[in-house]
């Protein structure tokens, strides 16, 4: 699956191996969202399709491994696999590479020269004659040739798991996440900070945005700075939402884990204070309630007995309510 035409809907690529008569079949692109329409691509017993922008023109291309050609009982496993360049996969340019019972394929920049290379796994020369040679074809900026390749010694590479690099929509090296809408019941809040918790290795970058809403109207997305605080003023609201873009360098990053994402917020009009303020004035009769950054009541009265952290003190007295942000160090 991939969004080939960039309309926001996932499309389906179907590799058709053979019909009841021959190995000359057509592959199909079924266009989302309803998959009622399709485009046919000439194929030769296609076995695998990998998607990526191999010529770096901004359009997704299709790497198609073809297994055989000819009629049943008279087929030959020496055939050509194709690179069909987007955006016109029918009438657009096509590169052909000689392969032998090709099954899987991969797209990646193995030599780190900035150009995506391709790997095609060969299964056999002919029936019962298994092939020991698969090939990495080096992208010569851009383009591929039979002569610019490296042989990989592997026996009959057919039973393999082939996975495209990149996200499912456009194969770019990052994943996108949009959170659910989080209502703040009975409160109007402003966002204080956002923190991502997990194992984030070298080669991985996380960008975050947050927005607030009030009623039916959402405010604009505000980027989160490197210190975790919004890089702009988000309007107070009664609901919030965040989104992440997780950038990956596949040359160095093979595994990562995000355990949780926390958004810290405060009541509208909160004042920030370093340290404590134990009273609102001489002879004050104000009552204090202490809440942690997650909005949980953790105490009443003095904040000095609490662990180090950020708290919100709600002062009620003389018919007024006041919120104070307190740092306990």
Residue pairs with C-beta under 8 A, 6 or more apart in sequence:
1 10
1 11
1 12
1 13
1 168
2 10
2 11
2 13
2 51
2 60
2 164
2 168
2 169
2 170
2 171
3 9
3 10
3 11
3 32
3 169
3 170
4 11
4 13
4 29
4 51
4 60
4 86
4 87
4 89
5 11
5 31
5 87
6 170
7 32
9 31
9 32
9 33
10 32
10 33
10 168
10 169
11 29
11 30
11 31
11 32
11 35
12 29
12 30
12 32
12 35
13 27
13 28
13 29
13 49
13 51
13 62
14 27
14 28
14 29
14 30
15 27
15 43
15 46
15 47
15 48
15 49
15 64
16 25
16 26
16 27
16 28
16 43
16 46
17 23
17 25
17 45
17 46
17 47
17 67
18 25
18 45
18 68
18 72
19 25
21 71
21 72
22 70
22 71
22 72
23 44
23 45
23 67
23 68
23 69
23 70
23 71
23 72
23 75
24 43
24 44
24 69
25 43
25 44
25 45
25 46
26 40
26 41
26 42
26 43
27 40
27 41
27 42
27 43
27 46
27 49
27 64
28 38
28 39
28 40
28 41
29 38
29 39
29 41
29 89
30 37
30 38
31 37
31 38
31 39
39 89
39 90
40 90
41 62
41 64
41 84
41 89
41 90
43 64
43 66
44 66
44 67
44 68
44 69
44 79
44 80
45 66
45 67
45 68
45 69
45 75
45 79
46 64
46 65
46 66
46 67
47 65
47 66
47 67
47 102
47 103
47 104
48 64
48 65
48 102
48 103
48 104
48 105
48 162
49 62
49 63
49 64
49 65
50 62
50 63
50 105
50 106
50 107
50 118
50 162
50 164
51 60
51 61
51 62
51 63
51 107
51 164
51 171
52 60
52 61
52 63
52 107
52 116
52 164
52 165
52 166
52 171
53 59
53 60
53 61
53 86
53 116
53 171
54 61
54 63
54 83
54 85
54 107
54 115
54 116
54 118
54 139
54 142
55 61
55 85
55 142
55 143
56 114
56 115
56 116
56 142
57 85
59 85
59 86
59 87
60 86
60 87
60 170
60 171
61 83
61 84
61 85
61 86
62 82
62 83
62 84
62 86
62 89
63 81
63 82
63 83
63 105
63 107
63 118
63 120
64 81
64 82
64 83
64 84
64 105
65 81
65 99
65 102
65 103
65 104
65 105
65 120
65 121
66 79
66 80
66 81
66 82
66 99
66 102
67 77
67 79
67 101
67 102
67 103
67 123
68 75
68 76
68 77
68 79
68 101
69 75
69 76
69 79
70 76
76 126
77 100
77 101
77 123
77 124
77 125
77 126
77 127
78 98
78 99
78 100
78 125
79 98
79 99
79 100
79 102
80 96
80 97
80 98
80 99
81 96
81 97
81 99
81 102
81 105
81 120
82 94
82 95
82 96
82 97
83 94
83 95
83 97
83 118
83 144
84 92
84 94
85 92
85 93
85 94
85 95
86 92
95 143
95 144
97 120
97 137
97 144
97 146
98 146
99 120
99 122
99 135
100 122
100 123
100 124
100 125
100 131
101 122
101 123
101 124
101 125
101 131
101 158
102 120
102 121
102 122
102 123
103 121
103 122
103 123
103 157
103 158
103 160
104 120
104 121
104 157
104 158
104 160
104 162
105 118
105 119
105 120
105 121
105 162
106 118
106 119
106 162
107 116
107 117
107 118
107 119
107 164
107 165
108 116
108 117
108 119
108 165
108 250
109 115
109 116
109 117
109 139
109 251
110 117
110 136
111 117
111 138
112 251
113 139
113 141
115 139
115 140
115 141
115 142
116 139
117 136
117 137
117 138
117 139
118 136
118 137
118 139
118 144
119 134
119 135
119 136
119 137
119 152
120 134
120 135
120 137
121 134
121 154
121 157
121 158
121 160
122 131
122 133
122 134
122 135
122 157
123 130
123 131
123 156
123 157
123 158
124 130
124 131
124 156
125 131
130 155
130 156
131 155
131 156
132 153
132 154
132 155
133 151
133 152
133 153
133 154
134 151
134 152
134 154
134 157
135 149
135 150
135 151
135 152
136 149
136 150
136 152
137 144
137 145
137 148
137 149
138 144
138 148
138 149
138 150
140 148
164 171
165 171
165 173
165 250
166 172
166 173
167 174
167 175
167 176
173 247
173 248
173 249
173 250
174 245
174 246
174 247
174 248
175 245
175 246
175 248
176 243
176 244
176 245
176 246
177 243
177 244
177 245
177 246
178 241
178 243
179 241
179 242
179 243
179 261
180 241
181 213
181 239
181 240
181 241
182 239
182 240
182 241
182 263
183 238
183 239
184 237
184 238
184 239
184 240
184 265
187 238
187 267
187 268
188 214
188 236
188 237
188 238
188 267
188 268
189 212
189 236
189 237
189 238
189 240
189 265
189 266
189 267
189 268
190 212
190 234
190 235
190 236
190 265
190 266
190 267
190 268
190 270
191 210
191 212
191 222
191 230
191 234
191 240
191 263
191 264
191 265
192 229
192 264
192 265
192 266
192 293
192 310
192 325
193 224
193 227
193 228
193 229
193 230
193 263
193 264
194 208
194 210
194 224
194 228
194 230
194 242
194 261
194 262
194 263
194 264
195 228
195 261
195 262
195 264
196 206
196 208
196 244
196 258
196 260
196 261
197 258
197 259
197 260
197 261
197 262
198 256
198 257
198 258
198 259
198 260
199 255
199 256
199 257
200 206
200 256
200 258
201 252
201 253
201 255
201 256
202 252
202 253
203 248
203 249
203 251
203 252
203 253
204 246
204 247
204 248
204 249
204 253
204 256
205 246
205 247
206 244
206 245
206 246
206 247
207 223
207 224
207 244
207 245
207 247
208 223
208 224
208 242
208 243
208 244
208 245
208 261
209 221
209 222
209 223
209 224
209 242
209 243
210 221
210 222
210 224
210 230
210 234
210 240
210 241
210 242
210 263
211 218
211 219
211 220
211 221
211 222
211 234
211 240
211 241
211 242
212 218
212 219
212 234
212 235
212 236
212 237
212 239
212 240
213 219
213 237
213 238
213 239
213 240
213 241
214 235
214 236
214 237
214 238
214 239
215 238
218 241
219 234
219 235
219 237
221 243
222 230
222 231
222 232
222 233
222 234
223 230
223 231
223 232
224 230
224 231
225 231
236 268
240 263
240 265
242 261
242 263
244 261
246 256
246 258
248 256
262 294
264 293
264 294
264 310
266 312
266 323
266 325
267 312
267 314
267 323
269 323
270 312
270 323
270 324
270 325
271 322
271 323
271 324
271 325
272 325
273 324
273 325
273 326
273 327
274 327
275 326
275 327
275 329
276 302
276 303
276 304
276 326
276 328
277 313
277 324
277 326
278 302
279 286
280 286
280 315
280 317
280 322
284 317
285 317
285 318
286 315
286 316
286 317
286 318
286 322
287 300
287 315
287 316
287 317
288 300
288 301
288 302
288 313
288 314
288 315
289 297
289 299
289 300
289 313
289 314
289 316
290 297
290 298
290 299
290 300
290 301
290 303
290 306
290 311
290 312
290 313
290 314
290 326
291 297
291 298
291 311
291 312
291 313
291 314
292 298
292 309
292 310
292 311
292 312
293 309
293 310
293 311
293 312
298 306
298 311
299 305
299 306
303 311
303 313
303 326
303 328
304 328
306 328
307 328
308 328
308 329
309 328
310 325
310 326
310 327
310 328
311 325
311 326
311 328
312 323
312 324
312 325
312 326
313 323
313 324
313 325
313 326
314 321
314 322
314 323
315 321
315 322
315 323
315 324
316 322
